[in-house]
Amino acid sequence: MKILCINPNSSSEVTEGIEKICKEYALTDTEIEVKCIKEAPLGIESYHDAAVSVKYLLDKFEEWKNEYDGFIIACHSDIGVDLLRELTKKPIIGLGEASMLLALPLGHKFSILSLKRKKIPQKEDLVKKYGLENRCASIRATGLGVVANYKEKREKLIQEGEKAVKEDRAEVLILGCAGMAGLDKEIEKIVGVPVIDGVVSALMLMESLIRYRVLTSKVGKYL
């Protein structure tokens, strides 16, 4: 199977981190490529950033849609996912939906560790979109930007992760940004609950959908 993982921002650092994790977890018969949107902002931190990114994403998707069996949008806000599902029957998955689905069987409630405080309403809307309000313990802001150094990311994720478990009674933690990829197992050891990486979740779900040979339904929501 051949999968394209699209980083909708222009950060080479984030793209390299995503690629490293994809190569580590991909099945032996999975061919995965990771590409970024070079014309997009360095990080998707606002509705404007998302709109700019999706504009270029749509143009590039026309070039890519016949080359791959499925597509991952490596953004936890799932930008552009619904739009792309109208352009192909092939599976499209974002990190937000994939990580929440993977968290469900692992504990009663999950908490999402997000970036800055202004991202919390967007995450709340995403949780509501997927009908998971009663399974979400909290959404916590780490204060991080999309691009941050390893030490800072680690410290903030541990700090807010421990608060989510102790104060919000979260049983599972979700890393709410592709820029946090690869920190899951380290945080898990310290905090003591399952920690879900959105990139890994999306990859595993995509591989399953392709193996199962199912396509996006076109009888209702998607044209």
N, C-alpha and C positions, 0 to 999 in steps of 0.2 A: 504494500500500500504506500501511497505517496501523499504526504501531508504538508501543507504550507502553514507555518505559524507566523502571523503578521504582528509585528510590534508597531502600533499606530503612532508612536512618537519617533523622534529623530535621534534619540540618544544611542550612540554606539555602545556605551557602557551597559545600558539596560539590555540592548539586543544581544550582546555577548553573553550576559548572564542567563538570558532566556535560552540561548542556543546550547550553552553548557548543560543546563538542566534537561533540555529535550534529548540531547545525545545520551545523557546518563540513564534516562528512564525509558527511552523508546524500545519497543520490541525489536528483535533481531531482523525481522522482515519489514520493518518500517523505515521508509526513506523520508526523512523530515528536513525541510529547509526553513530557515528563519530569515525573514526580511523585514526591514523597517521602512517607514514612510519618511524619506529624507527631507521632504518639503514641509513636514509637520512640525509643530512646536517640540521643544526638548522634552517636555512632559505634558500629559493631559491633566491639567489641574483646574479647568474651568469649562463651562459650556462652550465658550468661544474656542478654546483649544480643541475641544471635541469636534466642533463644526468644521474647523479648518482641516483637521486630520481626515475626517470622513469625506470631505470634498476630493482630496487626492486619493484616498482609499478606493473610492468608487471608480475613478479613472483607471487606476492600476488593476483593479479586480477584473476588468474586462480583458486584460492581457493574461491574467493568471487563471481564470475560472475553468479553463479546459485542460489545464496541465496537472491538476491534483485531484485526489479522491475526497479530500475534506480540508476545511480551513478553520484555524484557531485564531481568534482575535485576542491578542495578549494584552488585554486591558481589563481590569477588574470592574470597570464601569460598563462593560459590554457595549461599548460604542460601535455603531454600525452593524451590529449582529442582525437585527430585524431587517435592515435594508438589504444586506447581502443574501438573506434567506429568500428574498423575492427575486434575486437574480440567478439562482441556481437551485436545483433539488439536492445537490450534494450537502452533506452535513456542515453546519456552521455552529461553532460554540465559542462563547466568551468565558473568561476566567471567573467572572462573578457567578454565573449560573452553575458552572461546573463545580466550583469549590463548595457552594452551598449544598448541591446534590450529594457530593461525596461526604460532607459533614453529617448529613442526616442520620445514617445508620450507626454513627460512632458515639452519639450522646444525645441527651434530651434537648439541650439548647446550645447554640454556637454564638460566639462573639466575633465580629469582624474588626481587625486591627487596620485602621485606615490611615490616611495621610494627615492633612491639616483639618482643622475643625470644620471649615466650610464644606468639606467633602461629606460630612455626616448626613445632611439632608438627601444628597444624591444616593448614598448607600441605603438610606431608609426607603427611598422610592424604589430602589432595585429589589429590596427584600419584599416590599408590598407587591411589586410586579409579579414575582414568582410565588406569591401566596404563602410566604413563610414567616409572617409576623410572629406567630405563636411559637416559632422555633428559634427565634433570634433573641438572645439575652441582652445584647447591647452592641453598639458600634462605637468604638473608642478611637479618638484621634491621637496619633503619635507625635504630630507636629512636624513630621518628615516631609521633604519634597520627594518627587519621583526619583531624582538623582541625589544620593547621600552616601557618605562613606560607611564602610562596613561596621566600624565600631559604634558609630552613632545609631545606625539601624538596629544593631543587636541590642544595645542598651535600652532604646525606646520600646522595642517590641517586647522585651522581657518585662519592663516596667508596666506597660499597659496590659500585657497578657496576664500578669499576676493579679492586677486589679480586677480584670474581667472575671477571673476564676473566683477570687475571694469575695468581691463586692457584688458582682452581677450573677454569680452562680453559673457561669459558662462552663460547659463540659468539653467543648471543642473550640479551638481558635482557628480563624481563617486569616491568612495573610492577604490584605486587601489591596495589593499593588504588585504588578509584575516586577517592579524594581526590588521587591523583597525576596525574589526567587532564590532558593538555595539555603535559606535560613531556617526552614521548618524543623529539621531534625535537631538542630542545636537548641532552638527555643523549646522544643518539646521535652528535651532532657531536663531542662532547668525548671520549667513551669509545671511539668508533670501531667499534662493532658495532651490529646492528639492535636497536632498543628497541621493545617491543610495548606499546601502550596497551590495556588491557582493554576500555575503553568503545568504542574504535574497532573492535576485533576483534569484539566482540559485535554491534555495529551492522552491520558488513559481512557477518558470517555470517548474521544474521537476514534481511537483505535478500536474500541468496542463497537461503535456505530458502524464503522466501515466493515469490520469483520461480520457483523450481523446483516450487512447488506440492506440497511434501511435508509430511506431518503426523506427529505423534508416534505411534509404534507402540503398539498396545494388546493385543498378543498374548502378552506376557510380563511384564516388570517392572512396567509401569504399568497400573493398572485402567482 
